[in-house]
């Protein structure tokens, strides 16, 4: 390994690590703002908050690594252009394009790290985050109740409780207005209530006792009145926290392959379009990981300049490149998942084709730009 290679690898390593830390901090800060209301309203303890942040950090690693490597390359190459280091290399008889060799080797290592994270760390982090969110609602959902006040943040209903026992979660004189539970708008009144967690299913259950249900009957323009001894309301936390149990991003690589094999062998799937999400998730993990290599020629081509503003321009270029790349990626992925094309449910080749398209375009554009700018330093 030559001195130039060692110098370049040390610069890329340092800038990649710094960019990774900065990107993680920014993404976690944005997510903290989104989750602040949940943390405050549910009065979460520090241990649960730490689990949420740790899960988010692990789930972001796969996306952060390619972004960090792009900025690392643009920063290093932009500085070398601005400080005339490419000119110095030419005067020594070295072409700037020889830097592509160590960059490619380092890019392969970064892509391997991103792929390993995508197949193991990110799913584990996503599971940790989903479980911590569900646990937060299960453990603290009753904390929004206040004696003698109306609450609109309890199981998507309007609830009034005359008194609440904070230690046992027992409720006295419960009044509930529910627009979804019975299909029609209904009013539920009960003398007693109890909030508890079912240890078998892990779901939260609100049990009402000795009450009456009043609901609309539009077909007869009347009101139905039903007395009950016990009425249970199940809490669907997966809808409320925006996650689903065993969602594709939370599956390990082996679990994802097993789920795909089961879906493909199902002769009469209830939701044939759901297999698209599994194929999309599998191809996404590989496509995003290899974005490090796909974007490398583009970054190098944009950095070839003798202008003093090359470094600042490189940073702005990185923002534009990543914005266009991820916009195209999410647009193609969304179209693949939502399009009413029956053929998409029969083979996974379209998932690989659409999600790898941004990588193919990046490689093609990088080659074109490198050829056009190869004369800049002459």
Secondary structure, DSSP 8 states (H G I E B T S, - for coil): --HHHHHHHHHHHHHHHHHHHHHHHHHHHHHHHHHHHHHHHTT--HHHHHHHHHHHHHHHHHHHHHHHHHHHHHHHHHHHHHTTHHHHHHHTT--GGGHHHHHHHHHHHHHHHHHHIIIIIHHHHHHHHHHHHHHHHHHHGGGG--TTSEEEEETTEEEEEEEEETTTTEEEEEEEEESSTTSS-EEEEEEEEEEEE-TTT--EEEEEEEEEEEEEETTTTEEEEEEEEEEEEE--HHHHTT--TT-GGGS-HHHHHHHHHHHHH-TT-S-TTHHHHHHHHHHHHHHHHTHHHHTHHHHHHHH---STTHHHHHHHHHHHHHHHHHHHHHHHHHHHHH---GGGGT-SHHHHHHHHHHHHHHHHHHHHHHHHHTTTT-
